[in-house]
Amino acid sequence: MSTDDAGNPGGCPVHRASDGRDTAGDDGGAGGRGGASADAARPRATVLDSDPHGYRLSQAIDAAGAADEQHVAGADFSLFGAALNLASHLDVTEALRSFVDRAARLTGARYAALGVLDSRGGTTAFVQVGMTEEEQRALKHPPRGGGVLGAIPVDGPLLLDDLTEHPDFGGFPPGHPPMYSFLGVPVRVREQVYGRLYLSEKPGGFSAQDAEDMMSLAEAAAVAVENSRLYSEARNRERWISVSQDITTTLLEGTEEEEALEMIAARLREVSEADTALIILPSVGDAWACEIADGHHAQSLVGLVFPPDGRAMTVLKEGAGLVVDSLTRLRTLRLPELAQFGPALYAPMMLRGEGRGVILLLRRIGGKEFDRADLAMAESVAGQAALALELASARHAEDVASLLDERARIGRDLHDLAIQQLFATGMQLASAQATLTERGHDELAQLVEDSLSSVDESVKQIRAIVHSLREPDAAVVLVERLRREASLARTALGYAPSLIIDVDGTVITDDAEQASLTTLVDDRVGSDIADDVVAVVREGLSNAARHAKASSVQVRVSVLGYGFTGRVIVDVTDDGVGVNPAVSRRSGLGNLAARARRHGGTFSMGAPESGSGSLLSWQVPLT
């Protein structure tokens, strides 16, 4: 029933009369079907005035028993029966299909269709009866709602003897069956035009009574649509509550931040019937980027940086969500990657009045628009996502506190137990040395002397360790700090990682002769950069322990050159599963990129030359 694809091909002019009716122009002209006279062929185009009180279903019920029943094919298809049938449907699709089918039967029309409109008047759904599957396949798309269809008044029917002679008729698309008699009726829901009912090809044409009956049936359909909407909202609310409960359970179980956010994105996409869900979080510097993505084209959207004056950041600053009917219709769209989507919903992740991120739900072009109920529920779940970030931060602080407590305990044990035991051993060795000397066993006495020196050296080392545990970063050279991080990572990894530190290609070992290289590292690497180097090694080892599933990890820290021309390079290599493209966020890696950028350096995460496992590479100049 597509009559809206071109301009007026020269049909008979139709004028609007003062009483609201369309009448043929005085110039007449032959038209219609057959060789009738000009007056007989002149098209009847009537727009019926609507009752100011609306067409009430009670009128249809009263009319059901009237004598004028020639337009109704039996009691089963009466207006009253049709209205009751519509009211019995809770599914909106079934209700609309029943509405179109009943309208065709009540009027005797060969063709009937309903076009559901979006917020801009375009057709978003189309239900029809009468056309064969072959005829439907011949048409490339359903009517867009223009032409004669767009001429249907918002408050009354449009009645035509021959729609081809209407001024707005633009011809039928190829493969469309011919149609002449036409009745168009608006379907209004909550004072807005929800859709339009199109009827065509009734033998003998449609009557004013048909128009009145269809307006009444349209009111019944509006009630059915509203009931279906309320029922659908109630069901959706149940699903949203279920998702909210799942998220709460996940948070209480202590799930890691990344895993929790991935679950939130997946469940949100599912419950909102979106095609893609994005979670936008702080990135490098002041930038905000997509860190979590799920659904259609998710992989290509990870890392997408959102402009500071865009809609996502506006939502974050204002703390209020936003629904966009279609991104493709926006005059300005700064992110071309989003042009492949239509309806969009922005929900800020707010916690105690502070924005932590934005959840963006997307549907493909032509998809159903999001409504206010979707936004309200999405904002609620977004608040839980913000809580997930808060809990993850709190757990991290708790882990750090536990680590510091463990270091303090180890320090006490080393001081109170190990050192005391070594002192006792040293005293026993000193006594043994004196006895051996008295008896003239000088060689054995010398061996004991060497052992005693080793004990003294061990005591010094333990004291240094105790001092570094009590004051982790005070007066400790960078090399020792890096060795400590490698030692602490043993627990999380389940094995000891390999640590290699070199200066201009010379590897630093534990030999006393290389003490000067240890000092040289501190001389070349300033304290500010040294803190970042330690943080990078710590995060690299932590990331390998959580994600790599590796059997070995190697950390190499290289100090090359001096000053502006020199640089420090940190490489963390593992033989694990490698960089998984399905994983959209790796906690802490954005922080490493920020540290590199602050010093004018670079950061990357990829595969090593071997092709297996992963390689974290971080380097900055020695400024």
NORNORGI-V957744 format. One line per field, one symbol per residue. phi: phi as a letter, one per 30 degrees, with the letter a starting at -180 (. if undefined). Layout:
BEGIN
phi=???
END
This chain:
BEGIN
phi=.cbbcadddjdddbcdddcjcdbddddhjdaicicddddddddccccddddecidcddddddddcdddcddcdjddcdddddddddddccddddddddedddddddciddbbabcdccdcjddcbbcbbjddddddddcdadedjcidddddddbadccbdbddcdeddcjcdeidddbbdbbcbdccbhibddabccbaiceiidcddedddddddddddddddddddddddddddddddddddddddddddiddedddddddddddddddhddbbbccbebdicdbbdcbbbjdhdddcdjddcddcdddddddddibdbccdaddcddbbdcedcddccdbbcbdccbhicdclbcccbbdejddddcddeddddddddddddddddddddddddddddddddddddddddddcdddddedddddddddddddddcicddddddddddddddddddddddddeddddbecchcdeeddddddddddedddjadddbbbbbhjcddcddddcedddddddddcddddeddddddddddddddddbdhccabbcbcccbibhddcacbcbccbcddidddddcbbejddddddddddcicbbbbacdddjcibbcbbbbddc
END
